[in-house]
C-alpha cells in the first residue's frame, strides 16, 4: 500500500459514530464538521436544540451525516439520556469528544464565589467524568473506541484570574490518564487536547480585551490567536487510527507558548 493510501485510510472515519459535546459553536462545531468530512456519523450536543439543528443541517447540506441531541453537560440525567439516545439510534459509539465547558468567573481566585466553584466543577469535571464512564461502557460493547477530552494549557500553567477554570482543566488531564489506564483492556483509548488562546465566544473575555490580548500575544511565539479549525485536526488525529497506539497523553496546540516559554 502506498504512503498516500495509508495516510488517507488512517484518518478515514467512515462507519464510525462520533459524539461531540459543546458542538453548537467554536471548537466543538469545527470538530464536528471535520469528523463528518472524514465520513463519521456525528451526533452533536449542547444545551440549545435550535442552535444544534442549524449546525446539523449545515453539515448535512455539505454531504455529511449529523444528528443533534440537546443535553446539559452539568446535568447527570441529561447525560444518561444522551448516551441512551445514541445507543438506541445508532447501536454503538466509537468516538467521544468531551468539549462542553464553562468558565463563568474572571477575577482574583480568592474572590471566587462558591456557587461558581460548584458550577465549574459540575460541568468541567463531573460532566466529563460521567459522560466518559457512560461512553466507555457503550464503547466496550462495540469492541472499543476513543475519547478525546478538550482540556487547556491552563491545566498545565494556570491562567491569571482563571483560577477555578484552570484547576478543572488540570483535573481533566489527570482524568484522561486515569481513564486511559483503566479502560485500555476494553480497547478504549483516552487522550486530551490542550488548546491555547483560541478565537471563540468562550474566550472573548481575553480576546476582546485589547490590553489582555496584547499581553497574551507577547507570550505566544506564533504571535496570534488560534482559530477553532486549527484545534480540530488535533482532535481528529487522536480520534483516528493514526493514533491507534496513543493513549493517556496530551497534545498541546498553543502556538508554542508552553514549549517555548
Secondary structure, 3 states (H helix, E strand, C coil): CCHHHHHHHHCCCCCCEEEEECCCCHHHHHHHHHHHHCCCEEEEECCCHHHHHHHHHHHHHCCCEEEECCCCCCCHHHHHHHHHHHHHHHCCCCEEEECCCCCCCCECHHHCCHHHHHHHHHHHHHHHHHHHHHHHHHHHHCCCEEEEEECCHHHCCCCCCEHHHHHHHHHHHHHHHHHHHHHHHHCEEEEEEEECCECCHHHHHHHCCHHHHHHHHHHCCCCCCECHHHHHHHHHHHHCHHHCCCCCCEEEECCCHHHHC
